[in-house]
Amino acid sequence: RWFVSFTYPAPQITREPTGEVVGRDVGIAHTATLSTGEFLDIPELLSKGERQLARRVKGSGHRS
């Protein structure tokens, strides 16, 4: 078997310091909650079918 991986360097982000401090909390309902009350949610990375396939036990009758 062959496995191929392609990478791409992330673009540089220029930031200007604001002096503001923000705390964050990583959780279940939202990916992250900031101390400013803002919620950050990462979209689903896998489709429903892909999630179900990933949970199946290798060698079982339910895995195709």
Backbone atoms as SQL, in Angstrom:
CREATE TABLE atoms (id INTEGER PRIMARY KEY, chain TEXT, resi INTEGER, resn TEXT, atom TEXT, x REAL, y REAL, z REAL);
INSERT INTO atoms VALUES
  (1, 'A', 1, 'ARG', 'N', 0.831, -1.188, 0.000),
  (2, 'A', 1, 'ARG', 'CA', 0.000, 0.000, 0.000),
  (3, 'A', 1, 'ARG', 'C', 0.871, 1.245, 0.000),
  (4, 'A', 2, 'TRP', 'N', 0.325, 2.259, -0.610),
  (5, 'A', 2, 'TRP', 'CA', 0.995, 3.545, -0.646),
  (6, 'A', 2, 'TRP', 'C', 0.111, 4.581, 0.030),
  (7, 'A', 3, 'PHE', 'N', 0.716, 5.463, 0.779),
  (8, 'A', 3, 'PHE', 'CA', 0.014, 6.574, 1.405),
  (9, 'A', 3, 'PHE', 'C', 0.711, 7.857, 0.997),
  (10, 'A', 4, 'VAL', 'N', -0.077, 8.840, 0.583),
  (11, 'A', 4, 'VAL', 'CA', 0.471, 10.106, 0.127),
  (12, 'A', 4, 'VAL', 'C', -0.107, 11.221, 0.981),
  (13, 'A', 5, 'SER', 'N', 0.729, 12.163, 1.347),
  (14, 'A', 5, 'SER', 'CA', 0.281, 13.301, 2.148),
  (15, 'A', 5, 'SER', 'C', 0.822, 14.577, 1.517),
  (16, 'A', 6, 'PHE', 'N', -0.060, 15.542, 1.316),
  (17, 'A', 6, 'PHE', 'CA', 0.337, 16.834, 0.783),
  (18, 'A', 6, 'PHE', 'C', 0.208, 17.868, 1.885),
  (19, 'A', 7, 'THR', 'N', 1.182, 18.741, 1.992),
  (20, 'A', 7, 'THR', 'CA', 1.118, 19.801, 2.996),
  (21, 'A', 7, 'THR', 'C', 1.230, 21.154, 2.309),
  (22, 'A', 8, 'TYR', 'N', 0.716, 22.154, 2.984),
  (23, 'A', 8, 'TYR', 'CA', 0.760, 23.509, 2.465),
  (24, 'A', 8, 'TYR', 'C', 1.077, 24.422, 3.636),
  (25, 'A', 9, 'PRO', 'N', 2.084, 25.264, 3.522),
  (26, 'A', 9, 'PRO', 'CA', 2.429, 26.132, 4.653),
  (27, 'A', 9, 'PRO', 'C', 1.299, 27.130, 4.942),
  (28, 'A', 10, 'ALA', 'N', 1.033, 27.344, 6.216),
  (29, 'A', 10, 'ALA', 'CA', -0.013, 28.280, 6.629),
  (30, 'A', 10, 'ALA', 'C', 0.432, 29.703, 6.314),
  (31, 'A', 11, 'PRO', 'N', -0.493, 30.548, 5.862),
  (32, 'A', 11, 'PRO', 'CA', -0.125, 31.934, 5.558),
  (33, 'A', 11, 'PRO', 'C', 0.217, 32.692, 6.842),
  (34, 'A', 12, 'GLN', 'N', 1.122, 33.633, 6.741),
  (35, 'A', 12, 'GLN', 'CA', 1.503, 34.458, 7.883),
  (36, 'A', 12, 'GLN', 'C', 0.398, 35.465, 8.175),
  (37, 'A', 13, 'ILE', 'N', 0.068, 35.617, 9.438),
  (38, 'A', 13, 'ILE', 'CA', -0.968, 36.557, 9.861),
  (39, 'A', 13, 'ILE', 'C', -0.286, 37.706, 10.589),
  (40, 'A', 14, 'THR', 'N', -0.545, 38.918, 10.145),
  (41, 'A', 14, 'THR', 'CA', 0.007, 40.073, 10.847),
  (42, 'A', 14, 'THR', 'C', -1.014, 40.543, 11.870),
  (43, 'A', 15, 'ARG', 'N', -0.564, 40.719, 13.090),
  (44, 'A', 15, 'ARG', 'CA', -1.439, 41.123, 14.183),
  (45, 'A', 15, 'ARG', 'C', -0.920, 42.402, 14.814),
  (46, 'A', 16, 'GLU', 'N', -1.856, 43.224, 15.240),
  (47, 'A', 16, 'GLU', 'CA', -1.487, 44.427, 15.965),
  (48, 'A', 16, 'GLU', 'C', -1.930, 44.246, 17.410),
  (49, 'A', 17, 'PRO', 'N', -1.032, 44.448, 18.375),
  (50, 'A', 17, 'PRO', 'CA', -1.406, 44.275, 19.775),
  (51, 'A', 17, 'PRO', 'C', -2.476, 45.289, 20.188),
  (52, 'A', 18, 'THR', 'N', -3.501, 44.793, 20.899),
  (53, 'A', 18, 'THR', 'CA', -4.575, 45.670, 21.373),
  (54, 'A', 18, 'THR', 'C', -4.520, 45.873, 22.880),
  (55, 'A', 19, 'GLY', 'N', -3.776, 45.008, 23.563),
  (56, 'A', 19, 'GLY', 'CA', -3.712, 45.098, 25.012),
  (57, 'A', 19, 'GLY', 'C', -4.884, 44.418, 25.697),
  (58, 'A', 20, 'GLU', 'N', -5.843, 43.902, 24.929),
  (59, 'A', 20, 'GLU', 'CA', -7.017, 43.231, 25.479),
  (60, 'A', 20, 'GLU', 'C', -6.656, 41.800, 25.847),
  (61, 'A', 21, 'VAL', 'N', -7.212, 41.344, 26.977),
  (62, 'A', 21, 'VAL', 'CA', -6.988, 39.977, 27.433),
  (63, 'A', 21, 'VAL', 'C', -8.306, 39.235, 27.335),
  (64, 'A', 22, 'VAL', 'N', -8.265, 38.044, 26.735),
  (65, 'A', 22, 'VAL', 'CA', -9.466, 37.225, 26.564),
  (66, 'A', 22, 'VAL', 'C', -9.169, 35.829, 27.093),
  (67, 'A', 23, 'GLY', 'N', -10.070, 35.308, 27.939),
  (68, 'A', 23, 'GLY', 'CA', -9.948, 33.941, 28.429),
  (69, 'A', 23, 'GLY', 'C', -10.797, 33.029, 27.573),
  (70, 'A', 24, 'ARG', 'N', -10.536, 31.737, 27.638),
  (71, 'A', 24, 'ARG', 'CA', -11.325, 30.801, 26.839),
  (72, 'A', 24, 'ARG', 'C', -11.585, 29.542, 27.649),
  (73, 'A', 25, 'ASP', 'N', -12.665, 28.862, 27.298),
  (74, 'A', 25, 'ASP', 'CA', -13.035, 27.607, 27.926),
  (75, 'A', 25, 'ASP', 'C', -13.406, 26.633, 26.820),
  (76, 'A', 26, 'VAL', 'N', -12.768, 25.491, 26.790),
  (77, 'A', 26, 'VAL', 'CA', -13.049, 24.475, 25.784),
  (78, 'A', 26, 'VAL', 'C', -14.101, 23.547, 26.362),
  (79, 'A', 27, 'GLY', 'N', -15.166, 23.283, 25.580),
  (80, 'A', 27, 'GLY', 'CA', -16.251, 22.496, 26.130),
  (81, 'A', 27, 'GLY', 'C', -16.880, 21.534, 25.144),
  (82, 'A', 28, 'ILE', 'N', -18.063, 21.041, 25.534),
  (83, 'A', 28, 'ILE', 'CA', -18.785, 20.051, 24.748),
  (84, 'A', 28, 'ILE', 'C', -19.814, 20.712, 23.837),
  (85, 'A', 29, 'ALA', 'N', -20.654, 21.600, 24.397),
  (86, 'A', 29, 'ALA', 'CA', -21.722, 22.221, 23.613),
  (87, 'A', 29, 'ALA', 'C', -21.163, 23.146, 22.533),
  (88, 'A', 30, 'HIS', 'N', -20.111, 23.879, 22.863),
  (89, 'A', 30, 'HIS', 'CA', -19.436, 24.756, 21.906),
  (90, 'A', 30, 'HIS', 'C', -17.956, 24.401, 21.934),
  (91, 'A', 31, 'THR', 'N', -17.304, 24.519, 20.796),
  (92, 'A', 31, 'THR', 'CA', -15.890, 24.192, 20.723),
  (93, 'A', 31, 'THR', 'C', -15.100, 25.043, 21.711),
  (94, 'A', 32, 'ALA', 'N', -15.408, 26.335, 21.761),
  (95, 'A', 32, 'ALA', 'CA', -14.742, 27.237, 22.708),
  (96, 'A', 32, 'ALA', 'C', -15.686, 28.371, 23.054),
  (97, 'A', 33, 'THR', 'N', -15.612, 28.823, 24.308),
  (98, 'A', 33, 'THR', 'CA', -16.367, 29.975, 24.769),
  (99, 'A', 33, 'THR', 'C', -15.358, 30.990, 25.290),
  (100, 'A', 34, 'LEU', 'N', -15.440, 32.216, 24.791),
  (101, 'A', 34, 'LEU', 'CA', -14.521, 33.257, 25.214),
  (102, 'A', 34, 'LEU', 'C', -15.097, 34.021, 26.395),
  (103, 'A', 35, 'SER', 'N', -14.223, 34.682, 27.147),
  (104, 'A', 35, 'SER', 'CA', -14.680, 35.460, 28.295),
  (105, 'A', 35, 'SER', 'C', -15.519, 36.661, 27.868),
  (106, 'A', 36, 'THR', 'N', -15.498, 36.993, 26.590),
  (107, 'A', 36, 'THR', 'CA', -16.323, 38.081, 26.071),
  (108, 'A', 36, 'THR', 'C', -17.750, 37.621, 25.793),
  (109, 'A', 37, 'GLY', 'N', -18.022, 36.318, 25.981),
  (110, 'A', 37, 'GLY', 'CA', -19.344, 35.753, 25.728),
  (111, 'A', 37, 'GLY', 'C', -19.514, 35.212, 24.322),
  (112, 'A', 38, 'GLU', 'N', -18.479, 35.289, 23.539),
  (113, 'A', 38, 'GLU', 'CA', -18.536, 34.811, 22.151),
  (114, 'A', 38, 'GLU', 'C', -18.312, 33.305, 22.116),
  (115, 'A', 39, 'PHE', 'N', -19.093, 32.586, 21.283),
  (116, 'A', 39, 'PHE', 'CA', -18.953, 31.150, 21.108),
  (117, 'A', 39, 'PHE', 'C', -18.245, 30.879, 19.785),
  (118, 'A', 40, 'LEU', 'N', -17.307, 29.953, 19.801),
  (119, 'A', 40, 'LEU', 'CA', -16.612, 29.531, 18.591),
  (120, 'A', 40, 'LEU', 'C', -16.937, 28.068, 18.353),
  (121, 'A', 41, 'ASP', 'N', -17.448, 27.753, 17.175),
  (122, 'A', 41, 'ASP', 'CA', -17.811, 26.380, 16.844),
  (123, 'A', 41, 'ASP', 'C', -17.082, 25.948, 15.585),
  (124, 'A', 42, 'ILE', 'N', -16.426, 24.794, 15.655),
  (125, 'A', 42, 'ILE', 'CA', -15.765, 24.223, 14.488),
  (126, 'A', 42, 'ILE', 'C', -16.794, 23.356, 13.772),
  (127, 'A', 43, 'PRO', 'N', -16.951, 23.526, 12.468),
  (128, 'A', 43, 'PRO', 'CA', -17.924, 22.696, 11.745),
  (129, 'A', 43, 'PRO', 'C', -17.529, 21.219, 11.800),
  (130, 'A', 44, 'GLU', 'N', -18.506, 20.379, 11.601),
  (131, 'A', 44, 'GLU', 'CA', -18.267, 18.936, 11.613),
  (132, 'A', 44, 'GLU', 'C', -17.233, 18.573, 10.552),
  (133, 'A', 45, 'LEU', 'N', -16.262, 17.786, 10.938),
  (134, 'A', 45, 'LEU', 'CA', -15.215, 17.380, 10.004),
  (135, 'A', 45, 'LEU', 'C', -15.586, 16.123, 9.232),
  (136, 'A', 46, 'LEU', 'N', -16.453, 15.301, 9.821),
  (137, 'A', 46, 'LEU', 'CA', -16.878, 14.069, 9.167),
  (138, 'A', 46, 'LEU', 'C', -18.386, 14.097, 8.950),
  (139, 'A', 47, 'SER', 'N', -18.835, 13.447, 7.897),
  (140, 'A', 47, 'SER', 'CA', -20.268, 13.311, 7.677),
  (141, 'A', 47, 'SER', 'C', -20.817, 12.271, 8.655),
  (142, 'A', 48, 'LYS', 'N', -22.126, 12.177, 8.777),
  (143, 'A', 48, 'LYS', 'CA', -22.742, 11.220, 9.693),
  (144, 'A', 48, 'LYS', 'C', -22.313, 9.793, 9.359),
  (145, 'A', 49, 'GLY', 'N', -22.300, 9.449, 8.089),
  (146, 'A', 49, 'GLY', 'CA', -21.895, 8.113, 7.669),
  (147, 'A', 49, 'GLY', 'C', -20.440, 7.820, 7.993),
  (148, 'A', 50, 'GLU', 'N', -19.568, 8.811, 7.834),
  (149, 'A', 50, 'GLU', 'CA', -18.154, 8.620, 8.151),
  (150, 'A', 50, 'GLU', 'C', -17.950, 8.437, 9.657),
  (151, 'A', 51, 'ARG', 'N', -18.706, 9.173, 10.477),
  (152, 'A', 51, 'ARG', 'CA', -18.614, 9.010, 11.936),
  (153, 'A', 51, 'ARG', 'C', -19.049, 7.614, 12.352),
  (154, 'A', 52, 'GLN', 'N', -20.144, 7.115, 11.748),
  (155, 'A', 52, 'GLN', 'CA', -20.622, 5.782, 12.082),
  (156, 'A', 52, 'GLN', 'C', -19.610, 4.719, 11.662),
  (157, 'A', 53, 'LEU', 'N', -19.010, 4.878, 10.499),
  (158, 'A', 53, 'LEU', 'CA', -18.022, 3.911, 10.022),
  (159, 'A', 53, 'LEU', 'C', -16.801, 3.904, 10.938),
  (160, 'A', 54, 'ALA', 'N', -16.396, 5.078, 11.422),
  (161, 'A', 54, 'ALA', 'CA', -15.221, 5.171, 12.292),
  (162, 'A', 54, 'ALA', 'C', -15.455, 4.470, 13.622),
  (163, 'A', 55, 'ARG', 'N', -16.710, 4.372, 14.074),
  (164, 'A', 55, 'ARG', 'CA', -17.015, 3.746, 15.354),
  (165, 'A', 55, 'ARG', 'C', -17.124, 2.228, 15.258),
  (166, 'A', 56, 'ARG', 'N', -17.251, 1.684, 14.072),
  (167, 'A', 56, 'ARG', 'CA', -17.443, 0.246, 13.900),
  (168, 'A', 56, 'ARG', 'C', -16.165, -0.517, 14.233),
  (169, 'A', 57, 'VAL', 'N', -16.336, -1.676, 14.788),
  (170, 'A', 57, 'VAL', 'CA', -15.207, -2.512, 15.199),
  (171, 'A', 57, 'VAL', 'C', -14.720, -3.307, 13.996),
  (172, 'A', 58, 'LYS', 'N', -13.429, -3.261, 13.778),
  (173, 'A', 58, 'LYS', 'CA', -12.836, -3.992, 12.656),
  (174, 'A', 58, 'LYS', 'C', -13.058, -5.486, 12.849),
  (175, 'A', 59, 'GLY', 'N', -13.530, -6.158, 11.812),
  (176, 'A', 59, 'GLY', 'CA', -13.775, -7.589, 11.865),
  (177, 'A', 59, 'GLY', 'C', -15.184, -7.961, 12.270),
  (178, 'A', 60, 'SER', 'N', -16.020, -6.985, 12.658),
  (179, 'A', 60, 'SER', 'CA', -17.395, -7.309, 13.040),
  (180, 'A', 60, 'SER', 'C', -18.254, -7.433, 11.793),
  (181, 'A', 61, 'GLY', 'N', -19.443, -7.991, 11.942),
  (182, 'A', 61, 'GLY', 'CA', -20.352, -8.173, 10.816),
  (183, 'A', 61, 'GLY', 'C', -20.954, -6.872, 10.331),
  (184, 'A', 62, 'HIS', 'N', -20.867, -5.808, 11.118),
  (185, 'A', 62, 'HIS', 'CA', -21.466, -4.529, 10.738),
  (186, 'A', 62, 'HIS', 'C', -20.529, -3.663, 9.912),
  (187, 'A', 63, 'ARG', 'N', -19.303, -4.036, 9.869),
  (188, 'A', 63, 'ARG', 'CA', -18.325, -3.237, 9.103),
  (189, 'A', 63, 'ARG', 'C', -18.238, -3.792, 7.692),
  (190, 'A', 64, 'SER', 'N', -18.360, -2.915, 6.705),
  (191, 'A', 64, 'SER', 'CA', -18.291, -3.401, 5.324),
  (192, 'A', 64, 'SER', 'C', -17.007, -2.960, 4.660);
